[in-house]
């Protein structure tokens, strides 16, 4: 009689071992980062529901050049992710905020906030160097991109109609009436599950990438400054992670890539990725989107190459 089940101690296959290893990496990334995603979604909802639009206009000078630095400082106070900030900035620009200041917010706000700072510090084992460099590079990148928009504002601002009826209903009184716990909970749950889907997909790709791509290939890529920078920027764009949790994915590549290359991932991803590129095209004129993408990409690449040149490891 042939037994239906065999209980022999056969050694596990290499493929099964690899899949188990990928699963452990995936779960570690997800469990470490989801509290920060939830916290970021909550703070983002509080800002969208409670803060009126005139708050930003009150604290930003009308002169585009003078508005750049205050825009960086204000963006550090509002933990809004890269997707949630886009419709808010479009609305503010159409109501009179300098376009250059809007570009600064698009770059800086997803990074220069308490939630991202906490997640970055935690992901890299409480190493303050990574956090300081990420915040500094993001602030400088925001100022440089805003400066490019300032130089081209004569052409870019022609594409933005002013004083049109807004389709978001952001009048201060209506915002105050909508600022209920029910509204905040609705915004939080919607953003959490939307961003969470992107993050789970990104964490899955990262875990498979680290498991099945030969380590020698990673080390070869990570040894050349320019190629490692380009690879990490491409990964940041394709993975489309939330800025509140991307540090955990970046930290998982720490054994194969240098610190400047990881910073390219951490600075470029919140600025540009697949999901917010689609939103930029939908909310902003094509000329502004092209200038924003080109200037942002070149700025991050040159800043990171500068770190490589200075010998940062």
Secondary structure, DSSP 8 states (H G I E B T S, - for coil): ---S---------HHHHHHHHHHHHHHHHHHHHHHHHHHHHHHHHHHHHHS-THHHHHHS-SSHHHHHHHHHHHHTT----TTHHHHHHHHHHHTT--HHHHHHHHHHTTTSSHHHHHHHHHHTTT-HHHHHHHHHHHHHHHHHHHHHHHHTHHHHGGGS--S---SS---HHHHHHH-SHHHHHHHHHHHHHHHHHHHHHHHHHHHHHHHHS-HHHHHHHHHSHHHHHHHHHHHHHHH---TTTHHHHHHHTTTTS-HHHHHHHHHHHHH--HHHHHHHHHHS-HHHHHHHHHHHHHHHHHHHHHHHHTT--
